[in-house]
Amino acid sequence: EEPQTSIYRMSLQLNIPRSSVQSIYKSMDYKPYIPRLVHDLNEDDFDRRVECCETFLTLLQNEPDLIYHIMWSDEAVFRLSGHINCHNCVYWATEYPNVTWEHTMQAE
């Protein structure tokens, strides 16, 4: 009914084991697809990115070791309740779905 519902949540809603939910999905030839998250760009985004880069370059000039004190990561856990956690994003379908999930990250 809701293809983005997790197996865990589905098993709780139906009060059956997770393995049963998995078996049902498998028997119906459903597979889990992980969506690709894309960002909608606004008109002022380019200016804001340039400003961010210029600020970072200024900080680097003042403190050349700065990049060694930053933890770079590609983990996706965004909050301030635009909640995105890529580890748990799954869409169940029989073939690759071309689906867009729209979600506003910040109030304008």
Phi and psi in degrees as GROMACS dihedral restraints (atoms count N, CA, C in turn):
[ dihedral_restraints ]
;  ai    aj    ak    al  type     phi  dphi    fc
    3     4     5     6     1  -117.4    20    10
    4     5     6     7     1   102.4    20    10
    6     7     8     9     1   -65.0    20    10
    7     8     9    10     1   -16.1    20    10
    9    10    11    12     1   -92.4    20    10
   10    11    12    13     1     1.5    20    10
   12    13    14    15     1   -73.4    20    10
   13    14    15    16     1   132.2    20    10
   15    16    17    18     1   -71.8    20    10
   16    17    18    19     1   159.3    20    10
   18    19    20    21     1   -60.6    20    10
   19    20    21    22     1   -41.0    20    10
   21    22    23    24     1   -60.0    20    10
   22    23    24    25     1   -49.5    20    10
   24    25    26    27     1   -65.6    20    10
   25    26    27    28     1   -39.8    20    10
   27    28    29    30     1   -62.1    20    10
   28    29    30    31     1   -41.5    20    10
   30    31    32    33     1   -65.2    20    10
   31    32    33    34     1   -35.3    20    10
   33    34    35    36     1   -68.0    20    10
   34    35    36    37     1   -43.2    20    10
   36    37    38    39     1   -64.4    20    10
   37    38    39    40     1   -39.2    20    10
   39    40    41    42     1   -91.5    20    10
   40    41    42    43     1    -9.6    20    10
   42    43    44    45     1    58.5    20    10
   43    44    45    46     1    44.8    20    10
   45    46    47    48     1  -131.1    20    10
   46    47    48    49     1   159.6    20    10
   48    49    50    51     1   -63.0    20    10
   49    50    51    52     1   151.4    20    10
   51    52    53    54     1   -58.5    20    10
   52    53    54    55     1   -37.8    20    10
   54    55    56    57     1   -61.9    20    10
   55    56    57    58     1   -32.8    20    10
   57    58    59    60     1   -68.6    20    10
   58    59    60    61     1   -41.1    20    10
   60    61    62    63     1   -62.3    20    10
   61    62    63    64     1   -43.3    20    10
   63    64    65    66     1   -60.4    20    10
   64    65    66    67     1   -43.3    20    10
   66    67    68    69     1   -62.5    20    10
   67    68    69    70     1   -40.2    20    10
   69    70    71    72     1   -64.4    20    10
   70    71    72    73     1   -47.3    20    10
   72    73    74    75     1   -58.5    20    10
   73    74    75    76     1   -43.7    20    10
   75    76    77    78     1   -64.2    20    10
   76    77    78    79     1   -42.4    20    10
   78    79    80    81     1   -65.1    20    10
   79    80    81    82     1   -26.2    20    10
   81    82    83    84     1   -92.0    20    10
   82    83    84    85     1     5.9    20    10
   84    85    86    87     1    63.9    20    10
   85    86    87    88     1    31.3    20    10
   87    88    89    90     1   -86.9    20    10
   88    89    90    91     1   144.9    20    10
   90    91    92    93     1  -130.3    20    10
   91    92    93    94     1   152.1    20    10
   93    94    95    96     1   -83.7    20    10
   94    95    96    97     1   128.7    20    10
   96    97    98    99     1  -115.1    20    10
   97    98    99   100     1   133.6    20    10
   99   100   101   102     1   -95.4    20    10
  100   101   102   103     1   123.1    20    10
  102   103   104   105     1   -71.7    20    10
  103   104   105   106     1   150.9    20    10
  105   106   107   108     1   -91.2    20    10
  106   107   108   109     1   126.0    20    10
  108   109   110   111     1   -86.7    20    10
  109   110   111   112     1   129.9    20    10
  111   112   113   114     1  -123.6    20    10
  112   113   114   115     1   152.9    20    10
  114   115   116   117     1  -106.3    20    10
  115   116   117   118     1   134.0    20    10
  117   118   119   120     1   -82.6    20    10
  118   119   120   121     1   121.8    20    10
  120   121   122   123     1   -89.6    20    10
  121   122   123   124     1   136.6    20    10
  123   124   125   126     1   -99.2    20    10
  124   125   126   127     1   168.1    20    10
  126   127   128   129     1   -59.5    20    10
  127   128   129   130     1   -38.5    20    10
  129   130   131   132     1   -87.6    20    10
  130   131   132   133     1     1.2    20    10
  132   133   134   135     1   -62.8    20    10
  133   134   135   136     1   -39.3    20    10
  135   136   137   138     1   -60.7    20    10
  136   137   138   139     1   -47.7    20    10
  138   139   140   141     1   -61.2    20    10
  139   140   141   142     1   -40.8    20    10
  141   142   143   144     1   -66.3    20    10
  142   143   144   145     1   -37.8    20    10
  144   145   146   147     1   -66.9    20    10
  145   146   147   148     1   -42.3    20    10
  147   148   149   150     1   -61.5    20    10
  148   149   150   151     1   -44.7    20    10
  150   151   152   153     1   -60.8    20    10
  151   152   153   154     1   -41.9    20    10
  153   154   155   156     1   -62.5    20    10
  154   155   156   157     1   -44.6    20    10
  156   157   158   159     1   -64.0    20    10
  157   158   159   160     1   -42.7    20    10
  159   160   161   162     1   -63.6    20    10
  160   161   162   163     1   -40.4    20    10
  162   163   164   165     1   -63.3    20    10
  163   164   165   166     1   -44.2    20    10
  165   166   167   168     1   -63.8    20    10
  166   167   168   169     1   -41.1    20    10
  168   169   170   171     1   -63.3    20    10
  169   170   171   172     1   -38.5    20    10
  171   172   173   174     1   -63.8    20    10
  172   173   174   175     1   -43.5    20    10
  174   175   176   177     1   -61.6    20    10
  175   176   177   178     1   -39.5    20    10
  177   178   179   180     1   -65.8    20    10
  178   179   180   181     1   -35.8    20    10
  180   181   182   183     1   -65.3    20    10
  181   182   183   184     1   -37.5    20    10
  183   184   185   186     1   -78.5    20    10
  184   185   186   187     1   -30.0    20    10
  186   187   188   189     1  -141.2    20    10
  187   188   189   190     1    86.9    20    10
  189   190   191   192     1   -60.1    20    10
  190   191   192   193     1   -24.8    20    10
  192   193   194   195     1   -83.7    20    10
  193   194   195   196     1     2.7    20    10
  195   196   197   198     1   -54.3    20    10
  196   197   198   199     1   -42.3    20    10
  198   199   200   201     1   -63.8    20    10
  199   200   201   202     1   -20.7    20    10
  201   202   203   204     1   -83.6    20    10
  202   203   204   205     1    -5.7    20    10
  204   205   206   207     1  -110.8    20    10
  205   206   207   208     1    12.8    20    10
  207   208   209   210     1  -111.7    20    10
  208   209   210   211     1   134.1    20    10
  210   211   212   213     1   -93.3    20    10
  211   212   213   214     1   112.7    20    10
  213   214   215   216     1   -91.5    20    10
  214   215   216   217     1   133.7    20    10
  216   217   218   219     1  -147.2    20    10
  217   218   219   220     1   151.9    20    10
  219   220   221   222     1  -112.2    20    10
  220   221   222   223     1    15.1    20    10
  222   223   224   225     1   -68.3    20    10
  223   224   225   226     1   142.5    20    10
  225   226   227   228     1  -112.0    20    10
  226   227   228   229     1   103.7    20    10
  228   229   230   231     1  -142.4    20    10
  229   230   231   232     1    92.8    20    10
  231   232   233   234     1  -105.2    20    10
  232   233   234   235     1   137.3    20    10
  234   235   236   237     1  -128.4    20    10
  235   236   237   238     1  -133.9    20    10
  237   238   239   240     1    58.0    20    10
  238   239   240   241     1    42.2    20    10
  240   241   242   243     1    28.7    20    10
  241   242   243   244     1    48.7    20    10
  243   244   245   246     1  -106.3    20    10
  244   245   246   247     1    36.5    20    10
  246   247   248   249     1   -31.4    20    10
  247   248   249   250     1   115.8    20    10
  249   250   251   252     1  -133.8    20    10
  250   251   252   253     1   126.7    20    10
  252   253   254   255     1  -138.9    20    10
  253   254   255   256     1    98.1    20    10
  255   256   257   258     1   -60.8    20    10
  256   257   258   259     1   -21.6    20    10
  258   259   260   261     1   -67.5    20    10
  259   260   261   262     1   -22.4    20    10
  261   262   263   264     1  -114.2    20    10
  262   263   264   265     1     8.0    20    10
  264   265   266   267     1   -87.3    20    10
  265   266   267   268     1   115.0    20    10
  267   268   269   270     1  -141.3    20    10
  268   269   270   271     1   143.0    20    10
  270   271   272   273     1  -125.9    20    10
  271   272   273   274     1   119.8    20    10
  273   274   275   276     1   -90.2    20    10
  274   275   276   277     1   127.5    20    10
  276   277   278   279     1  -158.2    20    10
  277   278   279   280     1   163.2    20    10
  279   280   281   282     1   -83.2    20    10
  280   281   282   283     1   -20.8    20    10
  282   283   284   285     1  -143.3    20    10
  283   284   285   286     1   165.9    20    10
  285   286   287   288     1   -56.8    20    10
  286   287   288   289     1   119.1    20    10
  288   289   290   291     1   -86.7    20    10
  289   290   291   292     1   136.2    20    10
  291   292   293   294     1   -96.7    20    10
  292   293   294   295     1    81.0    20    10
  294   295   296   297     1  -115.9    20    10
  295   296   297   298     1   139.3    20    10
  297   298   299   300     1  -115.4    20    10
  298   299   300   301     1   126.1    20    10
  300   301   302   303     1  -101.8    20    10
  301   302   303   304     1   115.1    20    10
  303   304   305   306     1   -93.2    20    10
  304   305   306   307     1   135.6    20    10
  306   307   308   309     1  -151.6    20    10
  307   308   309   310     1   124.8    20    10
  309   310   311   312     1   -79.7    20    10
  310   311   312   313     1   125.0    20    10
  312   313   314   315     1   -84.7    20    10
  313   314   315   316     1   -36.0    20    10
  315   316   317   318     1  -136.9    20    10
  316   317   318   319     1   146.5    20    10
  318   319   320   321     1   -73.4    20    10
  319   320   321   322     1   141.7    20    10
